[in-house]
Amino acid sequence: MANYDKGDLVRCAGAFTNSAGTAIDPTAVLFKVKDPSGNITTYTYLTDAELVKDSTGNYHVDVDADEVGTWYYRYYSTGTGQAAGEGTFDVLETEF
């Protein structure tokens, strides 16, 4: 788990591959983020500009770390290339 300062922009990346390890674009790609207060925001690729495709199978969302505590995120896909992955990061209060 990585640590960030309050106010950082945290890049959360997700990668999708087939069983042979080749990068693929799933039918639908979604991203959820839960802030320390429990608020959940969902982004859908091609609907929400925040969910960006970098290259075949590689996506990211830049999260505004505006609250101290542990953040949770999850990438998942449906249809062809169905998969899921999760991660967390901590946001710390700065001394200044």
C-alpha positions in Angstrom: 0.0 0.0 0.0 1.3 3.4 -1.0 1.2 6.6 1.1 0.2 10.0 -0.3 -0.2 13.5 1.1 -3.7 15.1 1.3 -4.2 17.0 -1.9 -2.1 14.7 -4.1 -3.5 13.4 -7.4 -3.2 9.6 -7.2 -3.0 7.6 -10.4 -4.9 4.3 -10.1 -4.0 2.0 -13.0 -5.6 -1.2 -14.2 -4.5 -3.7 -16.8 -6.5 -6.5 -18.5 -5.0 -9.5 -20.2 -6.2 -12.8 -21.6 -5.2 -16.2 -20.3 -2.0 -16.1 -22.5 -1.0 -12.8 -20.9 -1.7 -10.7 -24.0 -3.2 -7.2 -23.3 -6.9 -7.0 -24.4 -9.7 -4.5 -24.2 -12.7 -6.0 -22.4 -16.3 -5.4 -23.6 -16.9 -2.9 -20.7 -14.4 -1.4 -18.2 -15.4 0.1 -14.9 -13.6 1.6 -12.0 -14.9 2.2 -8.4 -13.3 4.3 -5.7 -14.3 4.5 -2.0 -13.1 7.4 0.0 -12.4 7.2 3.8 -15.9 8.4 4.5 -17.4 5.5 2.6 -18.6 7.5 -0.4 -18.3 5.3 -3.6 -17.9 6.8 -7.1 -18.1 4.6 -10.2 -16.7 5.5 -13.6 -17.4 3.7 -16.9 -15.0 3.8 -19.9 -16.5 5.7 -22.8 -19.1 7.3 -20.5 -16.9 9.1 -17.9 -13.9 11.1 -19.1 -12.1 10.3 -15.8 -11.5 6.7 -16.9 -8.8 6.9 -19.5 -7.5 4.2 -21.9 -3.6 4.5 -22.2 -3.1 1.6 -24.6 -4.7 -1.8 -25.3 -5.7 -3.3 -22.0 -4.3 -0.4 -19.9 -6.5 2.1 -18.1 -6.2 4.7 -15.4 -8.1 7.1 -13.2 -6.5 10.1 -11.4 -8.1 10.3 -7.9 -8.1 13.6 -6.0 -6.8 12.5 -2.6 -8.8 15.2 -0.7 -9.4 13.2 2.5 -7.1 11.7 5.1 -7.4 7.9 5.5 -7.5 4.7 3.5 -8.9 4.7 0.0 -10.1 1.6 -1.8 -10.4 1.1 -5.6 -11.5 -1.6 -7.9 -11.2 -2.1 -11.6 -13.5 -4.7 -13.2 -14.7 -5.6 -16.6 -17.7 -7.5 -18.1 -18.2 -9.5 -21.3 -15.1 -10.5 -23.3 -12.1 -10.2 -21.0 -14.1 -10.4 -17.7 -11.7 -9.7 -14.8 -11.3 -7.7 -11.6 -8.6 -6.3 -9.4 -8.5 -4.1 -6.3 -6.0 -1.8 -4.5 -5.7 0.6 -1.6 -3.7 3.7 -0.7 -3.4 5.8 2.4 -3.6 9.6 2.5 -1.8 11.3 5.3 -2.3 14.7 6.9 0.7 17.0 6.2 2.5 18.8 9.0 2.2 22.2 7.4 
